[in-house]
Amino acid sequence: MDFLSDFLTKFGAQLQSPTLAFLIGGIVIAALGSKLEIPDAIYKFIVFMLLIKVGLSGGIAIRNSNITEMLLPALFAVVTGMLIVFIGRYTLAKLPNVKTVDAIATAGLFGAVSGSTLAAALTVLEAQGMEYEPWAGALYPFMDIPALVTAIVVASIYTSKKQDTADEYLSKQEYLSKQSVAAGEYPSKQEYPTSRQEYRSQQRITAGGYPRKQRERVKIWPIVKESLEGSALSALLLGLALGILTQPESVFESFYEPLFRGLLSILMLVMGMEAWTRIGELRKVAQWYAVYAFVAPLLHGFIAFGLGMIAHYATGFSPGGVVILSVIAASSSDISGPPTLRAGIPSANPSAYIGASTAVGTPVAIALGIPLFIGLAQALMGG
């Protein structure tokens, strides 16, 4: 009972944090019909500022720390990102009225990482005085890229198999028509061998079928390249590179650090309003997406929390680091993921995966996931 009461007390305190308050405030004013709007250019600038700050702090920390400390958490981040996609493939995709391709794309988006949710988690951890490895934010790409690549590859394999099943074998009449051969007739001897069997053999046609369609090979590098070129990941990686290769401490401490919390509060307000407007998109698709978007962030976070605890006991990974790993697993990409999936899985319905992520998944990850995993870490590891 002491554990439960302690956890509930800490969980309730997290819900009152400024970061979550701005998110809830955005949802409330949007629900009341407010016309408040934050220009898209300002939104993108805020996201850039937040992520380059996270990248700079991570890069500075990596430069000053032992790189081997990252290996196990980074491996767990990769495994979690890929596992989330397969969980969605074999759970959400099996539910009524859910198309498999849409389910895979949704799982890919939930496996990818939200930079804004990561920034929110870092802010809350700092407000709580909970220590974490400064390089923990650099786990972002280790989960984000494998999740997106896995989703696109799995979707490509599925659609390819489905297309082969539908188109691999024509009826005899269709094949003969396509070959300009009348039913029961075959080309003359000059054009074609002596027997029907030889004709089928030469054309590689099985009895009652027609040539097998060549399956296009899924190319991995373009997917990785597109992810790396995405605005969110580019900003984070730029910050990492500058932090590792240069000495940006002075500009970091005088400019990026003081602005961080204020910019984040504006971002949370925008995301709250966006979450409310996206709820309408969920009405266009199966309600199972809403159920998945509520349950999945917490499930994914618990998986990552368990792996993080293994790293904690094996390598001394901090409780705050375990929280960060859990939160990025609970998050769903809000910037780089949607355009990557739109290009990589064009047959998927954006209303399904974007609506599920923005309307339900992100608020759950921020409002419930962050306080939940902080409370668990404090109760179990004394963070």
Secondary structure, DSSP 8 states (H G I E B T S, - for coil): -HHHHHHHHHHHHHHTSHHHHHHHHHHHHHHTT------HHHHHHHHHHHHHHHHHHHHHHHHTS-GGGGHHHHHHHHHHHHHHHHHHHHTGGGSTT--HHHHHHHHHHHHS--HHHHHHHHHHHHHHT----GGGGGGHHHHHHHHHHHHHHHHHHHHHHHHHHHHS---HHHHHHHTT--TT----TTTS-SSHHHHHHHTT--TT-----------HHHHHHHHHHSHHHHHHHHHHHHHHHS--HHHIIIIIHHHHHHHHHHHHHHHHHHHHHHHHHHTTS-THHHHHHHHHHHHHHHHHHHHHHHHHHHH---HHHHHHHHHHHH---SSSHHHHHHHH-TTS-HHHHHHIIIIIIHHIIIIIIHHHHHHHHHHHH--
